[in-house]
Amino acid sequence: MSKPFFSVVLPTYNRAAMLRSAIQSVLAQTCRDYECFVLDDGSTDDTPRVFGEFATEPSLRLVRFEDNRRQHARRNYAIHQARGRFVAFIDSDDIWLSGRLETFKKAAESRPEIGFWFSNAYLLREGRIIGTVFGPERPIPEGRVPGWWAVGEGRLPYLTTNVAVRRDAFAEHGYFREDMRVLEDTELYARMLGAGLQVGVIREPLAVRRLHSEQITMDHQTAYRESLQALSAGGIAEAEFAAQRRLLALASAGFMIKSLKPAQARRFLHEELGGGRFFAAAYWTSFVPTLLLRAAKALRSAVLRARCRPAAAPPEYGAVLERISPLLNRENGPGAEI
């Protein structure tokens, strides 16, 4: 049996309706040179019935686990079974556009030195395309880069659902750490890039990243600690580590404030920055009453919704939404409409 170019890895947990769209978007690829692992991480919802809908698809390897061990453990399982030249990832709440794998394959064949590819993606919220992960003109480094640049999106604005990694890189540099809770992907990529794996960027949006209330709530303090581990895995110098640690602490505090947890942010900055917290705007913002923070958050959401009205959005956003609407319409089963 010939080996496929891609091994697609799709872990899921209790997302039966959205899983259907994700699987259908893989099956709709114009490039058929792939195998796809769909991995149920111990779901307790209607996922078994969704699996049954796709049981006869020859390109899918449907695997159900009784226990829940989180997506990084399931990704590792699939990578060990994979036969493809590249391993591509898709989250079960996201959707690929039909030309994704074809575009990735052409890029990979034209630049064989690249082992870590990522593309742009559209962002979908409340039934609207609200933007892209990064702007088309944004400067993004390629080739050999410091491994710690994988931490944060300041230099490499990737999402794992937009990534494809050469399979032999896992055997050479390791797998997702199963003891981590939030940023196991960041730590792995920092480790790989720090060891010399080269980066390539596809600026075209080739997927739709869905933002929704069912996503896992971020534990910002855990994310901060694991970001520090990822920096170390990426081979960062001691002096630069101190500067990045401060930036990460401020960013984490900012997320806590946006999550309406100003007291938590204030305590966190006291622990991480000590006296340096007095020079941080986030520290003083943490004294703003929660009622005012909630009002500011609601105002920002209203402005975002107004700015992303279909009439105000670029025409391409409407065209993309029209392309994926058949998938969204079938999320509640055959014949359902959103």
N, C-alpha and C positions, 0 to 999 in steps of 0.2 A: 504494500500500500504506500503510495507516495505521500510525502509529508506536506502539510498545508503551509502557506506562508505565515498565517496568523493563527494563534491560539487565543480566542476571546474568552475572558473570564468575567462572569456575571454572578456575583453573590447576592443573595436576597434574604430578608427576614421580615415577615409579616407585611408585605407590600404586594399582595396578590394582584390588585387591579393595575397598579403601575408597572408591575413586572410584565404583564401581558404586552404593554406598549414597548418596553425595552427589548423583549425578545423579538417582537415583530419588526422592530427597527433594525435588528441584526439580520434577520432573515431577508429584509428588503435590500441588502447591500448589492450594489452592482458588481463588486468583486466577490466571487464565491469561493476564493481560495482560503478557506478558514475552517476551523473546528471551533465550537463554542461550548464551554462548560457553564451550565446553569446550576448553581449550588444553593440549595435551600438549607439555611442554617437553623434548622429546628423550628420552622414557622408553626404557629398555632391557628392561623387564619385559613383562608381558602386557597392557599398556594398549591396544595396537592391537586385541586381541580384544574388550576391553570397549567400545571405540569401535564395533566392528562390531555389537554388540548393540543400539546405539541409533541406528544409521545412518538409520533411516526416521522418526525423531522430527522433526516439522516445526519445533518450537520450539527445537531444538538446532542450534548451528553448531559442528561438530566440526572442530578445526584441529590438525594435527600438525606439529611442527617437528623437523627432524633434529638441530639443535644445542641445547645446554642453556644458556640465558641467564638463568635464575632467574625467579621468579614476577613480580617487579615489571616486567620487560621485557614479559612476556606480558600482564599486566594493562594496560599502556600500549597494546599492540597492540589489545586488545579495546575499550578506551575510545575509541580513534580510529575504530573501526568502529561503535560503538554508536549506536542510534537512540532509546533510551529517554529518558524525562524524568529518571529516577534510575538511577544505576549501583549495583547491589548486589553484594556480594562473598560468596563462600563458598569455604572451603578444601576441598581434596579429601579430607581426613580428618574433616570435620565433617558434620553432618546438620541440615537444617532441619525444623522441625515444619510441618505442612501449612497452618496459618493464617498463616504468617509474612508473606508478601507482601500478603495481604489486610489484615492489621493495619497494616502499614507504609503501604499506599496510603490507608487511611482517615485515618491520622494526618497524612500529607503533604497530603491534600486539605483537612483541617480547619485546618492551619496552614501556608499557602503561603509564609510568610516564612522557614521553616526549610529550610536547605540541607544539613544534616548530621544524619542520624538514626542512633541506635544503640539496640539493644535489650539486654535481659538474655539469658542463656543458661544451660542446665544444663551441668554438668561430668560427663563420663563417664570413669571409670577402672577398668580391670580388670573390665569388665562390670557396673559399678554406677554409679548416679547418686550423686555424693558431695556435691553442693551446687549453688550458682548463682554466676555471676560476681560479682554484688553483691546485697546484701540488699534486700528490697522497700521498707524504710523509709529506706534510706540517702539523705541529702541529696545531690543532684546538680544542679549549675548548668545552666541552660538559657538560650537566647537568645544574645545577643552576649557572648562571653567572651574573656579574653586568649588569644592563640594558644598561648603556651607551656604553658597548662593541658593541652594534648594530650599532654604528655610525662609518662610515668608514669601510674599508675592512681589516684593520690590524689584527683583531682577528676573526671576523666572516665573511668570504667572500661569503655571500649569494647574490643572486639576487631574486627579488620577483617572477620572472618567474620560479625559482627553489624551491620555498617555499611551504610548506603545514602547516597550523595552525589548531589546534583543534578548532572546531567551538564554543564551549562554552567559549573559551578564549575571544572572541569578546564581548559576553554578560557581561563577568566579568570585562574586562579591557577597553572596548571601541572600537571605529571604526576608520577608516581613517579620519583625520581632513580635512574637505573640504575647509578650509580657507588657507591651505598651497598650494604651487605651485610646488615644486620640490621633497621634501623629506618627503612627508606624510607617506610613508611606513616605512622609517627609524624611524620617531618619534613614530609611533604606535608600532613597534617592540621593541624599547627601553623602552616604557611604559610597554609593556607586560613582557619583561624579567626582568625589574626592580621590577615588582610585584611578580616575582617568577616562571614564566613559564619556563620550562626546555628545553634545546636545544639538538637536536640530528643531527648528520652529516652523510650523505651518500656520500662516496668518489667517487663512480662511476659516470661518466658523463652520465646523463639521459635525457639531452635536448641539443638543439643546439641554442645558443644565436647568433642572427644575428647582425652584426655591419654594418651600412649602412648610406648613406647620408640623408635619409628621416627621421632619428630619430630626436627627438626634440633637438634643440641646447640648451645646458646647460647654464643657467644664473648662473654663478659661484658665484656672490655676493649674490643672493637669496639663493643658495644652502648653502653657508657659514652661513648665518643668520639662516636658518632652521636647520642646523647641530647643532648650539648652542642651539636651542630650544629642539632638540632631546637629547642632552647631559643632559639638565635639566630634561627632562621627564624621563630619565633613572636613575635619582637619584645620579648624580655624586657629589662628595665632592668638596668644593670650591677650595681647593688647586689644585686638579687634573684638575678642570675645566680650570684654568688659563693656565696650561701646554697644555691641549688639544686645547684650543682656539688658542694658538700660532701655533701649528702644523697644524690645519685646515686653518689658515690664510696663512701659507706658501704653503700648498697644493693648495689652491684656486688661489694664485698668480701664482704658477707654471702652472696651467691649463690656466690662462689668457695669459701667455707668449706663451704656446704651441698653443693657438688660435690666435697668432700674435697680441696681444693687450698689448704690454709691458708698454705703458704709463698708461693704466688702472691699470695694476698690481702694478706699482710704486705708484700711488695715493692710491690704496687700502692698500698697506703695510704702507704707511704714516699714514693713518687713523686708522688702526688697531693695529699697533705695535709702532707707535711713534718713539722714538729714538732707539728702539730695532731693527728697520728695517736695521740699518747699519751693524748688525751682521748676516744678512741673505743673503745667496748666491743669492736667487731669486731677491732681491732688485738690486744687481749689475748686474745680468743678464738682468734686465729690461732696461738697458742702451745700450744693444747690438742693432745695427740697425736692423730694421724690415727685410731688404733685406737679412741679414745674417741669421736671425731666419728662414725666409722662406726657404732658401737654406738648412739649417740644418734639417728642417722638411721634405723636399723633399728627402734628403739623407737617413733619418731614414726610410721613407716609402719604398724607393728602397731596403734598406737592409732587411726590413721585408718581402717584396715580394720575394726577392731572397731566404731568409731563409725558406720561406713557399712554395717553389716550390713543386709540387707533388713528384718529384724525391727525394727531400731532406726531406720530411715529414715522420714521422713514419707511418708504414703500416696501423695502426688502423685509422689514419685520412682519408686515401683513402677509407677504408671500410665504415666509417661513411658517407662520402660524397656519396658513391654509394647507401647507404641505403635511403638517403633522396632525391636523385636526381629525383625519380618519382614525389615527391611532388613539387619540384622546377620546374620541366618541365611542370607541369599543372597550374602554377600560372597565365598564361595568357589565361586560358580557355582550354577546352578539345582539345587534339591533338597538343597543342603548345609545342615547344621545346626551351630550353635555349641554 
